[in-house]
Amino acid sequence: MTSTPAAGSSAAPPLHGLRVLDLATLFAGPLAAMMLGDFGADVVKIEHPRKPDPSRGHGPAKEGVGLWWKVLGRNKRTMTLDLSTRGGRDTLLRLAADADVIVENFRPGTLERWDLGWEELSTVNPRLVLARVTGFGQFGPYAHRPGFGTLAEAMSGFAAITGEPDGPPTLPPFGLADSIAALATAYAVMTALTARNTTGRGQVVDMAIIEPMLSVIGPHPLWYDQLGYVQPRTGNRSRNNAPRNTYRTADGSWVAVSTSAQSIAERVLRLVGRPELIDEPWFADGSGRAAHAELLDEAVGSWMARHTRDEAMAAFEKAEAAIAPVYDVRDVLADPQFQALDTVTEVPDPELGPIRMQNVLFRLSETPGAIRWAGRPHGADTAELLAELGLTGAEIDALRAEGAL
């Protein structure tokens, strides 16, 4: 099961009829295209005939089949095309003529070198939206540098504020910057398509992965601009409120507690048996509590150490205080709330059988998204897509002889 439409709804998915050409690799561009495909867009993944998308080989595999690709390639038809060949270039222009969106992440100037830049693409299709996803954007002194999400996590200031105060800057163990850039790219594409409804013209989306990451870290540039303040690393603590941390329970589990609201902070301190702290003048606001985080962490931490995770969860829930268990993936799959939401859903796959993966990002009551299929083999739909273009057998043979397919 994926998303459930309203009773009696037979509406097409909201992006039905939208054609997206996914030329991108690793990871922001393909993830953005996947998000569009989840809600009905016809996404065509175009890969080099002899160099498949590297995500097919990233991370663990089963029976020689890359598992990450099963997620990243879902709801996409796959075809091969060498864009550096004349036949590949001409075929892409034919595909672009009927497309709504192209997502690419080549270094700036690469498409232009192949005579596939915005000038050529917009000539064959003035309504096309071209989403260009790169590390540093299409211009500026770093534009031609190779760019990956790790660099954005470092340059945005994220790594500098992540980690323990006496430890090194810390990078996330997953593609955080790429994922945030993918969300921003999908949003940008839909914004450009909405503008097209008014102007009748497509446009270029210039997405630099360093920028969305900078946006999500909050008001740090403003703090520095107005106050000269540079946030240090604080570990799991916050400079804005306390208690806010992870705490170990009596049975060796971990839980996270947040007290962003004053009322929640007061409930927590009553629960852990330290109500006298509520009367302290510094307890009246988040910054005052943050300045006394050591004391508040000791109060909460010592209480947690005397209770199991289940006891702590039950007590906090009864007190209407904010707490969450620290999960690994096994806990996620077993959790009844995630199960109720169908957050991780089962998808049939002809290569691996039933597989489980994250569901679509959100639920729509009338026009829901769905995972129609998992990532398909390299080039599986090439013949079908070329036939849809009207290519003859002789033309397809010529492309194969050229090495374009």
C-alpha positions in Angstrom: 0.0 0.0 0.0 1.2 3.5 -0.7 -1.1 6.6 -0.5 -4.9 6.2 0.0 -7.1 8.6 -2.0 -10.4 9.9 -0.7 -13.3 7.5 -0.9 -14.6 7.4 -4.5 -11.7 9.5 -5.9 -10.6 8.5 -9.3 -8.6 11.6 -10.1 -5.3 11.3 -11.9 -2.2 12.0 -9.8 -1.4 15.7 -9.7 1.6 15.6 -12.0 0.1 13.2 -14.6 1.0 14.3 -18.1 4.3 16.0 -17.0 7.3 14.6 -18.8 10.7 14.9 -17.0 14.0 13.9 -18.4 16.5 13.0 -15.6 20.1 13.4 -16.8 21.6 13.8 -13.4 23.6 11.6 -11.0 24.6 11.5 -7.4 22.2 12.5 -5.7 20.3 15.8 -5.6 19.1 15.9 -9.2 17.9 12.3 -9.4 16.2 12.6 -6.0 14.3 15.7 -7.1 13.2 13.8 -10.3 12.1 10.9 -8.1 9.9 13.2 -6.0 8.2 14.5 -9.2 7.7 10.9 -10.4 6.1 9.9 -7.1 3.2 12.2 -7.9 2.6 11.1 -11.4 5.2 12.7 -13.6 6.5 10.5 -16.4 10.2 10.5 -15.5 12.7 9.2 -18.1 16.1 8.4 -16.6 18.8 8.8 -19.2 22.1 7.1 -18.5 25.3 6.7 -20.4 25.2 3.3 -22.2 28.6 2.2 -20.8 28.7 4.2 -17.5 25.4 3.6 -15.6 24.4 6.0 -12.8 27.0 5.5 -10.0 24.1 5.2 -7.5 23.5 1.7 -8.9 26.8 0.7 -7.2 26.6 2.8 -4.1 26.2 1.0 -0.8 25.0 -2.6 -0.2 23.7 -4.8 -3.0 21.7 -8.0 -3.0 22.3 -10.6 -5.7 24.3 -8.0 -7.6 21.5 -5.4 -7.6 22.2 -2.1 -6.0 19.6 -1.4 -3.3 20.0 2.4 -3.2 19.1 2.6 -6.9 15.8 0.8 -6.1 14.7 3.9 -4.2 16.4 6.6 -6.3 15.2 5.1 -9.6 11.6 4.4 -8.6 8.8 5.6 -10.9 11.4 6.2 -13.6 11.6 4.6 -17.1 15.3 4.0 -18.0 17.0 4.5 -21.3 20.6 4.8 -22.4 22.0 7.7 -24.5 25.5 9.0 -25.0 24.9 12.7 -25.2 28.5 13.4 -26.5 27.7 11.7 -29.8 25.9 13.4 -32.6 23.1 10.7 -32.6 22.7 11.0 -28.8 22.6 14.8 -29.0 19.9 14.7 -31.8 17.9 12.1 -29.9 17.9 14.2 -26.7 16.7 17.2 -28.7 13.8 15.1 -30.0 13.0 14.0 -26.5 13.2 17.6 -25.2 10.8 18.8 -27.8 8.0 17.0 -25.9 9.3 17.3 -22.4 8.3 19.7 -19.6 11.4 19.5 -17.5 15.1 18.4 -17.8 17.1 17.9 -14.6 20.9 17.8 -15.1 24.0 18.1 -12.9 26.9 18.3 -15.3 29.6 20.8 -14.6 28.7 24.2 -16.1 29.6 24.3 -19.8 29.3 20.6 -20.4 25.9 20.6 -22.1 27.0 23.7 -24.1 30.1 21.7 -25.3 27.7 19.1 -26.6 25.5 21.7 -28.3 22.8 21.0 -25.8 22.8 24.2 -23.9 19.8 26.4 -23.0 19.9 28.1 -26.4 19.5 24.8 -28.3 17.0 23.2 -25.8 14.7 26.3 -25.6 14.8 26.6 -29.4 13.2 23.1 -29.8 10.9 23.7 -26.8 10.3 27.3 -25.5 8.2 25.9 -22.7 10.9 23.7 -21.3 12.2 24.1 -17.7 15.9 23.2 -17.4 16.9 22.5 -13.8 20.7 22.8 -13.4 21.9 21.3 -10.1 25.6 21.8 -9.3 27.7 22.2 -6.2 28.4 26.0 -6.7 26.0 27.2 -9.3 26.4 28.3 -12.9 28.7 31.3 -12.4 31.2 32.7 -9.8 34.8 31.8 -9.0 33.9 28.2 -7.9 31.4 27.3 -10.6 33.7 24.9 -12.4 34.9 23.1 -9.3 33.6 19.5 -8.7 30.9 19.8 -6.0 29.3 17.3 -3.7 27.0 17.5 -0.7 29.8 17.0 1.7 31.4 20.3 0.5 28.1 22.1 1.0 27.8 20.7 4.5 31.3 22.1 5.3 30.9 25.4 3.6 27.4 26.3 4.8 28.5 26.4 8.4 26.6 23.2 9.3 29.7 21.2 10.1 31.2 24.0 12.2 28.2 24.0 14.6 27.8 20.2 14.7 29.6 18.1 17.2 30.7 18.3 20.8 32.3 21.6 22.0 35.7 20.0 22.4 35.5 17.8 19.3 36.0 18.4 15.6 33.4 19.7 13.1 31.1 16.9 12.3 29.7 15.8 8.9 26.4 13.8 8.7 26.8 10.1 7.7 24.3 10.4 4.9 23.5 12.8 2.0 22.0 15.7 4.0 22.9 18.5 1.7 21.9 16.6 -1.4 18.5 15.7 0.1 17.8 19.3 1.1 18.9 20.5 -2.4 16.6 17.9 -4.0 13.6 19.2 -2.0 14.5 22.8 -3.1 14.9 21.7 -6.7 11.5 20.0 -6.8 10.0 23.2 -5.4 11.9 25.3 -7.9 10.7 23.2 -10.8 7.1 23.5 -9.7 7.5 27.2 -9.2 8.9 27.5 -12.7 6.1 25.4 -14.2 3.5 27.6 -12.4 5.2 30.7 -13.8 5.0 29.1 -17.3 1.2 29.0 -16.9 1.3 32.8 -16.9 4.2 33.6 -19.3 3.9 30.6 -21.6 7.7 30.2 -21.4 10.0 27.9 -19.6 13.2 29.0 -17.9 16.5 27.9 -16.3 16.6 26.8 -12.6 20.1 27.4 -11.3 20.4 25.3 -8.1 23.7 25.5 -6.2 23.8 22.8 -3.5 25.7 25.1 -1.1 22.7 27.5 -0.9 19.7 25.4 0.4 22.0 24.0 3.1 22.8 27.5 4.2 19.1 28.4 4.3 18.2 25.6 6.7 20.8 26.4 9.4 18.7 29.3 10.5 19.5 33.0 11.2 23.3 32.6 11.6 24.2 35.2 8.9 21.7 37.7 10.5 23.1 37.0 14.0 26.6 37.7 12.7 25.6 40.7 10.7 23.8 42.4 13.5 25.6 41.1 16.6 28.9 39.7 15.4 27.8 36.4 17.0 29.3 33.1 15.7 27.5 30.1 17.1 29.9 27.5 18.6 29.5 23.8 18.7 27.2 22.8 21.6 26.8 19.1 21.0 23.1 18.1 21.6 22.5 21.2 23.6 20.8 24.3 22.3 21.8 27.9 22.8 18.1 28.8 22.8 16.5 26.5 25.4 17.2 23.8 28.0 16.9 21.0 29.0 17.4 19.8 25.4 19.6 16.8 25.0 19.8 13.0 24.7 19.7 11.0 28.0 20.5 7.4 28.8 17.8 5.4 30.6 18.2 2.7 33.2 18.0 -0.1 30.6 20.7 1.4 28.4 18.4 3.0 25.8 18.5 6.7 24.8 15.8 9.3 24.6 15.7 12.9 23.3 13.9 15.6 25.3 13.0 19.1 24.0 11.7 22.0 25.9 11.3 24.7 23.3 8.1 25.9 25.0 8.2 27.4 28.5 5.2 25.3 29.6 6.9 22.1 28.5 10.1 23.0 30.4 8.1 23.5 33.6 6.3 20.2 33.2 9.6 18.4 32.7 11.2 19.8 35.9 8.1 18.9 37.9 8.2 15.4 36.5 11.8 14.8 37.4 11.3 16.1 40.9 13.0 19.5 40.7 10.1 22.0 40.8 12.1 24.5 42.9 14.2 25.3 39.8 11.1 26.7 38.0 11.1 29.6 40.6 14.6 30.7 39.7 14.6 34.0 37.8 16.8 32.5 35.0 14.2 29.8 34.3 11.7 32.3 32.9 13.0 32.1 29.3 14.9 29.8 27.0 18.2 31.6 26.9 18.3 31.8 30.7 17.6 28.0 30.9 20.3 27.4 28.2 22.8 29.3 30.4 22.1 26.7 33.1 22.1 23.6 30.9 24.6 21.8 33.1 22.3 21.9 36.1 19.1 21.1 34.1 20.8 18.2 32.3 21.9 16.7 35.6 18.3 17.0 36.9 16.8 15.3 33.9 19.7 12.8 33.3 19.7 11.5 36.9 15.9 10.9 36.7 16.3 9.1 33.4 19.1 6.9 34.8 16.5 5.5 37.4 13.8 4.7 34.8 13.6 2.4 31.8 12.9 3.8 28.4 9.3 2.6 28.5 8.8 4.1 32.0 10.2 7.4 30.9 8.1 7.5 27.7 4.9 6.7 29.7 5.7 9.3 32.4 6.5 12.1 29.9 3.4 11.3 27.8 1.2 11.4 31.0 2.8 14.8 31.9 2.3 16.1 28.3 6.0 16.7 28.0 8.0 16.3 24.8 10.1 13.1 24.5 11.1 10.7 21.7 13.1 7.5 21.7 16.4 7.5 19.8 15.7 5.0 17.0 17.8 3.0 14.6 16.3 1.6 11.5 15.0 -1.5 13.2 13.0 0.6 15.6 11.6 2.8 12.7 10.3 -0.3 11.0 8.6 -1.6 14.2 7.1 1.7 15.4 3.3 1.8 15.3 3.1 5.4 14.3 5.3 4.9 11.2 3.2 1.7 10.5 0.0 3.7 10.7 1.3 6.3 8.3 2.8 3.6 6.0 5.9 5.6 6.1 8.0 2.6 5.0 5.9 0.7 2.4 6.2 -2.5 0.6 6.8 -2.4 -3.2 6.8 -5.4 -5.5 10.0 -5.8 -7.6 10.6 -8.3 -10.4 14.3 -8.6 -9.5 14.2 -8.9 -5.7 10.6 -9.7 -4.9 8.8 -7.6 -2.2 11.0 -4.8 -0.9 10.4 -2.1 1.6 11.4 1.6 1.2 10.3 5.1 2.3 6.9 6.1 0.9 6.1 9.3 -0.9 6.8 12.5 1.1 3.3 13.5 2.0 -0.3 12.5 1.7 -2.9 14.2 -0.5 -6.5 13.4 0.1 -7.8 13.7 -3.5 -4.8 13.2 -5.8 -2.3 11.0 -3.9 1.2 10.0 -5.0 2.3 6.4 -5.3 5.3 4.2 -5.8 4.4 2.4 -9.1 7.6 0.5 -9.4 11.1 0.4 -7.9 14.3 1.3 -9.8 14.5 -0.6 -13.1 17.5 -2.2 -14.8 19.9 -0.1 -16.8 18.4 0.9 -20.1 15.3 -1.3 -19.7 13.0 1.1 -21.5 15.3 2.3 -24.3 13.5 0.5 -27.1 10.0 1.6 -25.9 11.0 5.2 -25.6 12.7 5.3 -29.0 9.6 3.8 -30.5 7.5 6.5 -28.9 9.7 9.0 -30.6 8.8 7.4 -33.9 12.3 6.1 -34.7 12.5 3.3 -37.2 14.4 0.1 -36.7 17.1 1.4 -39.1 17.5 4.6 -37.1 17.8 2.7 -33.9 20.4 0.4 -35.4 22.3 3.4 -36.6 22.4 4.9 -33.1 23.6 1.6 -31.7 26.4 1.4 -34.4 27.4 4.9 -33.4 27.6 4.0 -29.7 24.9 6.4 -28.9 22.8 3.7 -27.2 
